[in-house]
Amino acid sequence: MNVLVTGGAGFIGRWVVKRLLEDGHQVWVLDDLSNGRYENIAEFKENPNFSFVRGDIKDESTLELLFANRFAICYHLGASINVQDSIDDPRTTFFNDTVGTFNVLEQCRKHKVKMVFMSTCMVYDRCMDEKGITEEHPVKPASPYAGSKLAGENMVLSYFYAYGLPTVVIRPFNTYGPFQKTGGEGGVVAIFLKRKLNGEKLHIYGDGTQTRDLLYVEDCARFVVKAGYSSAVDGQIVNAGLGRDISINDLAKLIVGDSSRIQHVAHIHPQSEIQKLLCNYKKATELLGWKPEVSIEEGIRRTEEWISTSNLI
């Protein structure tokens, strides 16, 4: 198939592209490199099935030209993803994540292309149920990032109902692994590992009792790709996670071992914090036959090995 991945030079996008190429598809990546990095996809440049276009999802003329390639699926991962940035500058996040999504949707409608829309677990309200968060759980957009993603979700689903366009909304939980940024805009695992390898203290925002469901990136990419292949999830919202949560305190101990190297600091944006994130991925198993395969311990080991050998410390 001809397949488009917006945001394909990003962390998760890179792994989605890799899997699609391994499956034998012709893959186009559209990325403006504002968040993604060309280095993430440089290894694919000699692959005859790979094409890279540097461009913006807000640029309708770029999208018009690109969609002439008659795609079967569009994996729409292009977005502003930083919660704090969305609080500081909501306009940029709104235009990228909502207006940009609308532009891509319109091309999908015009050319009858299935869209897989990458949303986020950050749209959910807090959950204390030990069975985890299902897709029916209440939402609470506690940041403009989450609000923009929910707006995008509703547009994506409206195209399914109004036009019969095959669309699916996917909500992966906290994804981590190789190729994730290790700076302030990266994920907690990557940041903790880099600080560990540099001999620095691990900083925990707040009291550290907040929990996260950590999904290894190759498990996430497998889920994303499957959602595009299957019509069983069309018109649906589907979660993916490990189904096991861990407090930030326990995560820090797991990574660094020595509690004297852990320091609690004031929370930057406590209003957007979700106290407990635990995924119930039963729907993904039922509709896609998907389950996570990589444990937290193994995923952290692989990620640490990648960071230590990638000149990131």
RAQUILIN-V282202 format. One record per pair of residues at least 12 apart in sequence whose ideal C-beta (glycine too) atoms are under 6 Angstrom apart, sorted by the first residue. I is the first residue (numbers start at 1). GAP is how many residues later the second one is. Records with the same first field share a line. If there is no record, write none. Layout:
I=GAP  GAP
This chain:
1=24  71
2=24  67  68  69  70
3=17  22  24  70
4=24  67  70
5=12  24  70
6=24  51  70  71  72
7=24  70  71
8=21  23
9=22  27  28  29  31  32
10=25  26
11=168  169
12=163  208
13=64
14=26  27  165
15=202  206
16=59  205  208
19=202  206
21=26  28
26=23
27=23
28=23
29=23
30=23  25
32=24
40=139
57=21  43  46  47
58=42
60=43
63=40  44
67=40  44
71=42
73=41  155
74=34  39  41
75=41  153
76=28  39  41
77=41
79=17  18
80=12  13  16  17
82=103
83=60  62  189
84=184  185
86=57  58  59
87=56  182
90=54
93=51  52  55
94=54
97=51  52  55
98=50  53  54
101=51
102=53
105=54
109=50  54  56
114=52
115=52
116=52  111  112
117=39  52
119=30  34  50  52
120=29
121=50  52  156
122=24
123=16  23  26  27
124=13  15
125=13  15
126=148  149  150
127=149
131=149
132=146  147  148
133=146  147
134=146
135=102  104  148
142=130
143=129
153=16
156=13
160=75
166=68
168=59  65  66  68
169=68
170=57  68
171=68
172=43  48  68
173=40  42  68  106
174=38  40
175=40  42  45
176=13  38
177=39  40  126
178=125  128
182=12  130
192=63
193=111  114
194=113
196=59  60
197=111  116
198=115
201=60  62
202=50  54  60
203=60  62
204=44  48  60
205=62
206=61
208=40  41
209=38
210=38  65
211=34  36  65
212=65
213=28  29  32  64  65  66
214=28  82
215=26  27
216=78  83
219=73  74  75
223=17  67
226=62  64
230=58
232=55
233=54
238=45  46
239=40  42
240=41  44
241=38  40
242=50
243=36  38
245=33
